[in-house]
């Protein structure tokens, strides 16, 4: 709105009235411009979000959702089988150790592992199979010790307390040479 246009439309308007009218009009115009600018910012933000979403969806073009679901089902089955296998191996190894089996691989080779895996009551069937094998082939469950022979060496580590313990050779030498200080 221009001052000349107002004067032409409202003849006899005073300058004071015109100033007031122009001020009110300016405030209204400024408020509406602010609202329009805020709305334009929102439109720009939403347009950017929409374009980002469209770009993201392009990555899924041509993807067969049914195939993906099938792959997920297959992988879940494999994970379940693997977890079941770990649980079976753990239960079998624990049963062998409980029966004091020393060579777990050898003892597993003597068992019908496939039948035990297919068992409905694995825990009791594994325990029964290991116990039966322990009775039938007790040699596989015998304590073999540490694997090192126990050979006496004439002394023990850490013995003494001032003078070292005499071993057999030293005692024989002293016996043959009583006057010699060693």
C-alpha positions in Angstrom: 0.0 0.0 0.0 1.3 3.4 -0.9 0.6 6.7 0.8 -0.6 8.4 -2.5 -3.1 5.6 -3.1 -4.6 5.9 0.4 -4.9 9.7 0.0 -6.7 9.2 -3.3 -9.1 6.6 -1.8 -9.7 8.5 1.5 -9.9 12.2 0.7 -9.4 14.4 3.8 -7.3 11.9 5.7 -4.8 13.6 8.0 -1.1 12.9 8.0 -1.4 11.6 11.6 -4.1 9.2 10.5 -2.2 8.2 7.5 1.0 7.5 9.5 -1.0 5.3 11.9 -2.6 3.4 9.1 0.7 2.9 7.3 2.4 1.7 10.5 -0.3 -0.9 11.2 -0.2 -2.1 7.6 3.7 -2.4 7.9 3.4 -4.5 11.1 0.8 -6.8 9.4 2.9 -7.2 6.3 6.1 -8.0 8.4 4.2 -10.6 10.5 2.9 -12.3 7.3 6.4 -12.3 5.7 7.8 -13.9 8.9 5.1 -16.6 8.7 5.8 -17.2 5.0 9.6 -17.4 5.6 9.1 -20.0 8.4 6.8 -22.1 6.1 9.3 -21.9 3.3 12.0 -23.2 5.6 9.7 -26.1 6.6 9.0 -26.8 2.9 12.8 -26.9 2.2 13.5 -29.2 5.1 10.7 -31.6 4.2 11.9 -31.6 0.5 15.4 -32.5 1.7 14.1 -35.3 3.9 11.9 -36.6 1.0 14.9 -36.7 -1.4 17.0 -38.5 1.2 14.3 -41.1 1.7 13.9 -41.6 -2.1 17.7 -42.1 -2.4 17.6 -44.6 0.4 14.8 -46.5 -1.2 16.7 -46.7 -4.5 19.1 -49.0 -2.7 16.3 -51.5 -2.3 15.1 -51.5 -5.9 15.1 -55.0 -7.3 15.4 -56.6 -3.9 13.3 -59.8 -3.5 11.9 -59.6 0.1 10.6 -63.2 -0.1 14.2 -64.3 -0.9 15.6 -62.3 2.0 13.1 -63.9 4.3 14.1 -67.3 3.1 17.8 -66.5 3.6 17.0 -65.3 7.2 15.1 -68.5 7.9 17.9 -70.6 6.5 20.5 -68.8 8.6 18.4 -69.1 11.7 18.2 -72.8 11.1 22.0 -73.1 10.7 22.5 -71.1 13.9 20.1 -73.4 15.7 21.9 -76.5 14.4 25.3 -75.1 15.4 24.1 -74.2 18.9 22.6 -77.7 19.2 25.9 -79.2 18.0 27.9 -77.2 20.6 25.4 -78.2 23.3 25.8 -81.9 22.3 29.6 -81.8 22.2 29.7 -80.1 25.6 27.4 -82.6 27.1 29.3 -85.6 25.6 32.7 -84.2 26.6 31.4 -83.5 30.2 30.1 -87.1 30.5 33.4 -88.5 29.3 35.4 -86.4 31.7 33.0 -87.3 34.6 33.7 -91.0 33.8 37.4 -90.1 34.0 38.0 -90.7 30.4 41.4 -89.3 29.5 41.5 -89.3 25.7 38.2 -87.7 24.7 38.7 -88.1 21.0 39.4 -91.8 21.3 36.4 -92.4 23.5 34.1 -90.4 21.2 35.3 -92.7 18.4 34.1 -95.7 20.3 30.6 -94.3 20.8 27.7 -94.2 18.3 27.7 -90.4 18.2 25.0 -90.2 15.4 22.6 -92.2 17.6 23.3 -90.1 20.6 22.7 -86.9 18.6 19.4 -88.2 17.4 18.3 -89.3 21.0 15.2 -87.7 22.5 16.8 -87.8 26.0 20.4 -87.0 25.3 21.6 -86.4 28.8 20.6 -89.8 30.2 21.5 -91.6 26.9 24.9 -90.1 26.8 25.6 -90.9 30.4 24.4 -94.5 29.9 26.5 -95.0 26.7 29.6 -93.6 28.4 29.1 -95.8 31.5 28.5 -98.9 29.3 31.7 -98.1 27.4 33.6 -97.6 30.6 32.6 -101.1 31.8 33.3 -102.7 28.4 36.6 -101.0 27.7 37.9 -100.0 31.1 41.4 -99.6 29.8 40.3 -96.4 28.0 39.2 -94.9 31.3 42.2 -95.9 33.4 44.3 -93.2 35.1 47.5 -93.0 33.3 49.0 -90.4 35.6 50.9 -87.5 34.4 52.6 -89.4 31.6 56.1 -89.1 33.3 57.7 -91.9 35.2 58.5 -91.4 38.8 62.3 -91.8 39.0 63.9 -91.1 42.4 67.0 -88.8 42.0 68.4 -89.1 45.5 67.4 -85.6 46.6 64.5 -83.2 46.7 64.3 -79.7 45.6 64.3 -77.1 48.3 65.7 -79.4 51.0 68.4 -78.0 53.3 68.5 -74.8 55.2 72.1 -73.8 55.3 74.1 -76.6 53.7 73.0 -78.3 50.6 71.8 -81.9 51.0 74.4 -84.5 50.0 73.6 -86.6 47.0 74.8 -90.1 46.4 77.9 -89.2 44.4 79.0 -86.6 46.9 78.5 -89.0 49.9 80.5 -91.7 48.1 83.3 -89.3 47.4 83.4 -88.1 51.0 83.4 -91.7 52.1 86.4 -92.5 49.9 88.2 -89.3 50.9 87.4 -88.5 54.6 90.0 -85.9 55.0 89.2 -83.8 52.0 86.9 -80.8 52.4 84.4 -80.5 49.6 
